[in-house]
Amino acid sequence: MRLRQIALVTTELRQTEKEICEKLDLEVCYRDPGLSHFGLRHGLYAIGDQILEVVAPRQNGTTAGRFMERRGGDGGYMVLLQTVGLEKHKTRLEGAGLRIVHDGKVEQKETSIRGIHLHPKDVGGAILSLDEAEPKESWLWAGEDWQYHATSTLVSRISAITMQANDPDKMAELWSAATGIAATDGVIELDDAQIRFVHANDGRGDGLASADLETSERSLAGQTIHVCGFNFFLV
């Protein structure tokens, strides 16, 4: 199981997108017109073969809008983990009493992707999605030519994300149940990244707080880029 995509939520898509493109040297790789069905606008940005997404509510009553109200503004919103044997995972999750709130699939020619979203109250902090892509290197949530836009010379990979919580041990336990991977000392080790669970100390409560981005610019390592109520740490 690997980290394939994270999503942020904002009230100002245009300004947030401008900052992401300028500060992280990224470019838009896709906009899904079907997202309007959920009352959202968005943009996706390729970081190596991983995806950063930013969504913005365009109407009242969206899940994303309510999420921002609870957390007091922009911030981390969603985590998508790529796996195989998704149907077996679904059976495991249902057996553990974890609720699936969305089960969606897209197919184009010989390429497909399917994702199941877990109820946020069952895992805490963010919407968690388990996804299976065929072939594995594809990722239709970002369209068919997202790789063409993976051009950043500044950042190349999302190597870790940090979930903050008032009770990080409890959240780590819930995410372990959801992923099927045990947490050790507050860390879930994925195939290509870490999910870390720490105490919330900014008054915003449970949520996706930050991500580590690998950079080839040694002079920039250690810097923090704050965008959309979210911290990107260059490592």
N, C-alpha and C positions, 0 to 999 in steps of 0.2 A: 504494500500500500504506500502510495507516495502523495506528496503535496503537489497539486496541479494548478490550483487557482484560489485566489482570495478576492473578496469583494469589499469595497468600502461604500458608505452611503453619505450623500451630501445634499444640501439644499441648492447648491450652486454648481451645476455640472460644468459649465463653461469655464469658470474661474479655476475650479479644481483640476480640470483637464489641462489647462494652460500651465499650472504649476507642476503637474506630474511630467508633462512633456519637456518642460524647460529644466527642471531640477534633476530628473532621473534620465534624461536623454531618451525618452520613449516616444512612440507615435501610435496613433489609433490604428488597431488592426481589424476592428469589426464593430458594427452596430447592428443588433438584431431587431428588425422591425416588429417581431412577434412579442417583444417585451412590453409593448404598449398595452397588451392584453392585461398586464398586471399593473397598469397605471404608472409605468416607469420609463425614463429615458436612461441611456447608459452609453459607456464607451469601454472598450477592452484594449489592453496594451500588452504586448508580448515581452516577457523577460526570459530570454533563452527559450526553453520549451514550456515555460510556465506562463500563467496569465494573471494579470492584475485587472480587476474590473472596478468601475465606479458607477453606482446607480443613483438616480435622483427621482423622487416622486414628482409626478406631474399632476396628480389629482389627490383629493382628500381620501382618507380611509385606506391607504395602502399599508401593507405590513411594514414596509421600509419607513414610512412616515411615522407610524406608531413606535417603531424601534428607536428612531431619533428622539421622539418625545420622552421615552423612558430613560434614555442615556444622556439627554440634555445637549443634543447637537450631533454634528458629523462624527464619523468614526468607522471602525471595523464592523463588518456586517455578516460576512459569510465565508465559509471555508469549504472547498471542494477537494476531496481526496479521491485519487484514481485507484481502482482496484480491479480484480478479476473475480469471476464467480459471483456476480452481483445478486443473482437470485438466491444463492445460498446465504449471502449476507442478509438479505431481506427476511428469509426464514429465521435466521438467528436473532435478528432485531425484534421481530414480532414475538418470538418466543421469550425474549427478555422483557417484553412489555413496553418497548420503545415505539412510539407512534410515528408513522410515516405520513407526512402531510402532502407530499407531492411525489409522483412517479411519472417522469417524462422521458420521451425518447425522440430522437431525430435520426432520420436515415436519408442518405444521399448516395446513389449509385452503390458502391461496395463499402461505403463508410457509414458508421453508425455510432451513436452515443446514447447512453441511458443514465439517468441520475435519480436517486431517491433522496428527498429532503426529510430530515428528522424534525420532530416538533422541538422548537427552541427550548421549551420548558423541560424537556426530557434530557437535554445535554447542557444547557446553560451557556450564556455568553455570546453565541452567534448561531446562525443557521448552519447546520452541518449537512453536507451532501456527500454521499458515496456514489461514485460514477464509474462506469465501465465504457471504454472506447474501443472500437474495432475499425482499423488496426490500432494497436496501443499507442503509436506515436501521433495519431490524429487527435483532434479535439474540436468537434463540430460546434460546441457552444461558442467557439471563437471564429466560426466560419471555416472556409476551405483554404484560404491563403494567408492565415495568420503568421505562418513562418516567414513569409516574405517581409513582414514588418518587424521581425526580431532583429533590429539593427543597432540597439544601444551599444555604445562603446564605454559606457560608464558602469552599468550593472548587468550581470549575467545569470543570476540565479537567486531564488528565494530559499535560503538555507534554514530558516527557522521562523516560527511565529510565536507570539506570546499572548496567552489568554490570562487576563487578570480577573480575580474573583475575591469576594469577601471571604469565601471558604474555598481556597484553591485545591485542597486535598479532595473535597467533595466533588468539585468540577472535574478534576483529573480522573476520579473514579467513574463518573458518568461518561466521559469521553472514552475511557478505556472500554467500558461496556459497549459503546457505540461502534468503536473501531475494531474491537477484538484484540487490542494490543495493550498489554499491561503498562502502567506508568511506573517508572522507577525514579524516586527522588524528585517527583513533580515534573517528569519529562516523559513524553511518549516519543519513542524513536521510530520514525517512518523510514522507508527505504532511502529517501533522499533528503530528509529534513527532520527537524525536531518541532514538537509542539510543547511549549513550556507553560507551566501554570504557576502564577505568582499572586501575591496579595495585591488587591486593588488599593492604591494609595492616592488617587487623584479625585476622590469624591464622586466618581461616575459609576461605581459599582462594576458588576460583571460585564466583560466584553473582550473583543479582540483588540488588543492595544498596540501591537507593534509587529514589525517583520524585520528580519536580518536580510540584507541584500549583499551578495558578494560583488566586490568591485575589483577591477584590475589596477585601479589607480591607487597605489599605496599611500600617496599623500592624502587621500580622502578617507582612508580607513579610520574608523573611530568617530566620524562625523555623524550627526543626526539630522535628518531632513523631516520636518514636520509639515504634513499636508493633510487636510481633511480630518482634523482631529485625531491623527494617526502618526506614529513615529516610524520612520524607516531608518534603521541603523546600518551604515555601510561597514562591512567587515571584509 
